[in-house]
Amino acid sequence: MRRALTPPEARLWACLKGGRLEGLKFRRQHPVGTYVLDFYCSAARLAVEVDGATHDEPEQITHDARRTKWLAGQGVEVLRVRSTDVRDHLDGVLALILRHATGR
């Protein structure tokens, strides 16, 4: 189940692990049902998915929508961020994650 992180995932993980984002605890590659989430904060029931260009393909869009709907049924919010945004706008991505995790 553990695969190598992509460079954007590794960059984001360096900011999330060990409670580095205002004490929020995230897990990486966390399984929920048949899915594996890139990052998951159980306290906020928030999944953070880092999406590359393949997520723009019609089949992948359909799969992602089905997956997001199923996870919502489990009480998990899915926040999708672009890998290019992690690369180019990391501070903004972290602020977005914090806003979704804490409501502020």
HELIX and SHEET records of a PDB file:
HELIX    1   1 PRO A    7  LEU A   16  1                                  10    
HELIX    2   2 LYS A   17  GLY A   19  5                                   3    
HELIX    3   3 ALA A   53  ASP A   56  5                                   4    
HELIX    4   4 PRO A   58  GLY A   73  1                                  16    
HELIX    5   5 SER A   83  ASP A   88  1                                   6    
HELIX    6   6 LEU A   90  THR A  102  1                                  13    
SHEET    1   A 4 ARG A  27  VAL A  32  0                                        
SHEET    2   A 4 TYR A  35  CYS A  41 -1                                        
SHEET    3   A 4 LEU A  46  ASP A  51 -1                                        
SHEET    4   A 4 GLU A  77  ARG A  82  1                                        
END                                                                             
